[in-house]
Amino acid sequence: MRARAARHLTATASAAVAVIVSLASPANAQTAEPPQTTPIVQAPERPPNLDRIREAVSKPPEIKIDNGQLRIYVEVIAKWPRFDELMKGYDLMNGPVARGNPMSHAEFLNMVTPRELHSSGGIKPTEILTMALVNWAGKAVITKGLEAIANAKSQREIDEIRARIDRELAALRGAR
């Protein structure tokens, strides 16, 4: 424990001596910095259409209030580009890839669709048809039963209808 404290004291003392020596050395003395010169910025040249800009800015703005809503109308004057200017650099005869075969829609779908979705997951078409028919029959039985329950006049009739629905659903489960 004492050896550790002695090492710590020695390390602290040597660090303090190093700081004092570095502060006292003439290399760290402050020297006067040369005055900084500010760069000269030249004003931009006058745009050629400055008169037209001044004229447009001097016009009063067209602000109208219609039905309590503020509407601002702005007139934009511009030249529409021609078709040949838009298509400059495109080869419209050969397409984007010269003498290349573009990708078809089916090729694109095959590329982006995961392979797992190409199969039926091991379910055969006859099994899919069986599931659909059982689903349709079950829905029909339940719908018929709910209509009968809605038209029932006593609790005894409702209990009979529920028992019949349970028997029909059990027969469907057994038919699989």
C-alpha positions in Angstrom: 0.0 0.0 0.0 2.9 2.4 0.9 4.7 1.5 -2.3 1.6 2.4 -4.3 1.2 5.8 -2.5 4.9 6.5 -3.0 4.6 5.8 -6.8 1.5 8.0 -7.0 3.3 10.8 -5.2 6.4 10.5 -7.5 4.2 10.6 -10.6 2.3 13.6 -9.4 5.6 15.4 -8.5 7.2 14.7 -11.9 4.1 15.9 -13.7 4.2 19.2 -11.7 7.9 19.7 -12.5 7.2 19.1 -16.2 4.4 21.7 -16.2 6.6 24.3 -14.4 9.5 23.7 -16.8 7.3 24.0 -19.9 5.8 27.3 -18.7 9.1 28.8 -17.9 10.8 28.0 -21.2 11.3 30.9 -23.6 9.7 29.1 -26.5 6.3 29.5 -24.9 6.7 33.2 -24.3 4.0 35.3 -26.0 5.0 37.0 -29.1 3.0 39.7 -30.9 1.0 38.4 -33.7 1.0 40.3 -37.0 -2.1 42.3 -37.7 -4.7 40.3 -39.7 -5.6 41.8 -43.0 -9.2 41.7 -44.1 -9.7 40.3 -47.6 -11.1 42.8 -50.1 -14.5 41.7 -51.4 -15.5 43.0 -54.8 -19.1 43.8 -55.5 -20.7 41.5 -58.0 -21.2 42.9 -61.5 -24.5 44.4 -62.4 -26.9 41.9 -63.9 -28.0 42.8 -67.5 -31.7 42.7 -66.7 -31.5 45.0 -63.6 -34.0 47.5 -65.0 -36.5 44.8 -65.6 -36.1 43.5 -62.1 -36.6 47.0 -60.6 -39.7 47.5 -62.7 -41.2 44.2 -61.6 -40.4 45.0 -57.9 -41.9 48.4 -58.1 -45.3 47.0 -59.2 -47.8 46.7 -56.3 -48.4 43.1 -55.3 -51.7 41.4 -56.4 -53.2 40.3 -53.2 -56.9 39.6 -53.1 -59.2 38.4 -50.3 -61.9 36.0 -51.6 -64.4 34.6 -49.1 -62.1 35.5 -46.2 -59.1 33.7 -47.6 -55.9 35.5 -48.6 -54.9 34.8 -52.2 -51.7 35.9 -53.8 -51.4 35.9 -57.6 -48.0 35.7 -59.2 -47.2 35.9 -62.9 -44.3 33.8 -64.0 -42.8 34.4 -67.4 -40.6 31.7 -68.7 -39.7 30.0 -71.9 -40.9 26.4 -72.2 -38.2 24.0 -73.3 -38.8 22.3 -76.7 -38.9 18.5 -77.0 -35.6 18.3 -78.8 -34.0 20.3 -76.0 -35.4 17.8 -73.4 -34.3 14.8 -75.4 -30.8 16.1 -76.1 -28.3 13.2 -75.7 -30.9 10.4 -75.8 -30.9 7.8 -78.6 -34.6 7.3 -79.2 -34.1 4.8 -82.0 -32.0 2.3 -80.0 -33.3 2.9 -76.5 -31.4 3.4 -73.3 -29.0 0.5 -74.1 -27.8 0.3 -77.6 -29.0 -3.0 -79.2 -29.9 -4.3 -75.7 -32.9 -6.3 -74.7 -35.0 -4.3 -72.1 -36.3 -6.2 -69.1 -39.9 -7.4 -69.4 -42.5 -7.1 -66.7 -42.4 -10.8 -65.9 -38.6 -10.7 -65.6 -38.8 -7.8 -63.2 -41.4 -9.6 -61.1 -39.3 -12.7 -61.0 -36.3 -10.6 -59.9 -38.1 -8.8 -57.0 -40.5 -11.6 -55.8 -39.0 -13.9 -53.1 -38.8 -17.5 -54.3 -40.9 -18.7 -51.3 -43.9 -17.0 -52.9 -43.6 -18.9 -56.2 -44.9 -22.2 -54.7 -48.0 -23.1 -52.8 -46.1 -24.0 -49.7 -46.6 -27.8 -50.1 -50.4 -27.5 -50.4 -51.9 -29.4 -53.4 -54.6 -27.8 -55.5 -57.2 -30.4 -54.4 -56.5 -29.5 -50.8 -56.9 -25.8 -51.5 -60.3 -26.6 -53.2 -61.3 -28.7 -50.2 -60.4 -25.9 -47.7 -62.4 -23.4 -49.8 -65.5 -25.7 -49.9 -65.3 -26.4 -46.1 -65.0 -22.7 -45.5 -68.0 -21.9 -47.7 -70.1 -24.6 -46.1 -69.2 -23.5 -42.6 -70.0 -19.9 -43.4 -73.4 -21.0 -44.8 -74.2 -23.1 -41.8 -73.3 -20.3 -39.3 -75.2 -17.6 -41.4 -78.3 -19.9 -41.5 -78.1 -20.5 -37.8 -77.7 -16.8 -36.9 -80.8 -16.0 -39.0 -82.7 -18.7 -37.3 -81.6 -17.4 -33.8 -82.7 -13.9 -34.8 -86.1 -15.2 -35.8 -86.5 -17.5 -32.7 -89.3 -16.7 -30.3 -88.2 -18.7 -27.2 -85.0 -19.8 -25.4 -85.9 -23.4 -26.2 -85.8 -22.7 -29.9 -82.4 -20.9 -29.6 -80.9 -23.9 -27.7 -82.2 -26.3 -30.4 -80.6 -24.1 -33.1 -77.3 -23.9 -31.3 -77.3 -27.7 -30.9 -78.0 -28.2 -34.6 -75.2 -25.8 -35.5 -72.8 -27.7 -33.3 -73.8 -31.0 -34.9 -73.4 -29.6 -38.5 -69.9 -28.1 -37.6 -68.9 -31.5 -36.1 -69.9 -33.2 -39.3 -67.8 -30.8 -41.3 -64.8 -31.4 -39.0 -65.2 -35.1 -39.4 -65.6 -34.9 -43.2 -62.0 -33.8 -43.6 
